[in-house]
Amino acid sequence: KKDEEEKVEPLQDDENKKMETTLKKTLFWELLIRVRAESKKQSDLLLKEKINAIKTEKPEQWKKLTSFDVENSEAKEARQDLFGCLVSKFTESDLSDARYPPSTHFSAKKHYDGNIYLNELLFQANILDKEFQTAMKALTHDMNQEIGGSASFRAGPVKTLTRSQTKVENDYIRESYPTSAKILDLNRCAIQFDDIDDMMQFIEKFIRRVEQNKAHCIKKVIRCKNGWNSYREDYPQ
């Protein structure tokens, strides 16, 4: 009986230690979440102050920023296949449900659209990415020299397959086949500016260079998504 009691006590100690460890992890995680939430709150307040300063001190530039757009009749219907970047090897009727009845785990049309066609797009994007990043970096340098600006360039990663598939399923589900052709932003970069004056000058000159075919491999601005035109003071974006 004594031996049995001695065996039970170590087991209870182990369970208590495990419980204590789990509790510490949980409390730490809760604290981390609260710290991050507070940090974001302070960051949002600081962003509001900076934006309000721009709106007050440079109202004309703020108006230009929030209303900026690129007029292009092709923007609404812009697709990779319509511009000849990648044309589907199969028509929608080639892979129709009537010809290849879908099962619970496979649809010929959906598989080709969201896997094969999309992967071919990503293959091309990765092959061309170095040329794109080099061109945008050179343009940033050249236009800084031209306008006396200090914009900084940062290369971005090619959009992943998972992220691309999610975007197709959520944003383009109602588009015509192949829906993956609607994804245009596979190659990405970021350009950061110190002030709104530099940014507006840079954007305007960039558009002009593209129109004059003086932007290296950048041939045309197809679509512009200006998040600032939907800015709300109570929710910085």
Buried (B, 14 or more C-beta within 10 A) or exposed (E): EEEEEEEEEEEEEEEEEEEEEEEEEEEEEEEEEEEEEEEEEEEEEEEBEEBEEBBEEBEEBBEBBBEBEBEEEEBEEBBBBEBEBBEBEBEEEEBBEEEBEEEEEEBBBBBBBBEBBBBBBBEBBEEBBEEBBEBBBBBBEBBBEEBEBEBEBEBBEBBEBEEBBEBBEEEBEEBEBBBBBBBBEBBBBEBEBEEBBBBBBBBEBBBEBBEEEEBBEBEEBEEBEBEEEEBEEEEBE
